[in-house]
Amino acid sequence: MKPLQIIALMLSLLLIDSLSFALDTKVSGTTPSPRTREYPWMSVETWNRMHAEDVEVAKNGDVDLLFIGDSITAGWNRNIWQKTFSQYRPANFGIGGDHTGNVLWRLEHGDKGKLKPKVVVLLIGVNNFGHLNETPQQVFEGVKKVVKRIRKNYPSAKILVNAIFPFEASPSSPKRLLVKETNSLISKLDDNKYIFVKDYGPLFLHENGNLSKELMGDFLHPSYKGYQIWADAMLPDIQQLMAKHKSNWFSR
């Protein structure tokens, strides 16, 4: 290969790299996008398989209680899950590492199916900070768009939107402050008709605001005890929303 050809090839490779970087930086929480990045803890192949499994569940329907989210939703302890929610024919559409854009893509590509859930439980947004480096306003816009898509997919469902859980140990952590600001915006989505916002995050905190290591061992994901506390707090709200759904159905 001649020197000029080598230089041309090198320039073209640099251009491809720069275009790829530009495409990566355009990913946002309001843009529907599948998982494309490989992580040590989850491959793209695994993500695709998990989504395909959810699509099969959606094709069959028969779900009254649908959970949507990231690794916190995916990580429910099976015993707590069965004991607390099995009466409602639940389905878990949580996939670790997802940000709002990933959830939007899933909702647009097969997660609707024949599903007509009575209640949808949503917890999403924390990965928008780490994976997309978004601001509270940007994270909120992503969450808002997910809620809008859920309303479109499942128009009769009541949506229990969880405020983003606190993470990192100290209440003075910059990221804790970002979560607090984002949750203030998310709370405005509550219309007391179809969308109900609840903040269970304080249940994981000590009185001084420090995150309990007993309830969140890595200061991000609930422990067994943390999931039990979350389940116990959320169940009465789910029961109430199930009753509201039934009341609306009879009033038609």
HUTA-V370768 format. One record per run of one state. SS is the DSSP state (hx for helix, st for strand, lp for the rest). FROM is the first residue (numbers start at 1). TO is the last residue. Records with the same first field share a line. If there is no record, write none. Layout:
SS->FROM-TO / FROM-TO
This chain:
lp->1-2 / 26-38 / 40-41 / 43-43 / 61-64 / 70-70 / 75-77 / 89-89 / 95-99 / 109-118 / 124-125 / 133-135 / 154-157 / 163-173 / 190-194 / 199-200 / 206-210 / 212-223 / 251-252
hx->3-25 / 44-60 / 71-74 / 78-88 / 100-108 / 126-132 / 136-153 / 174-189 / 201-204 / 224-250
st->39-39 / 42-42 / 65-69 / 90-94 / 119-123 / 158-162 / 195-198 / 205-205 / 211-211
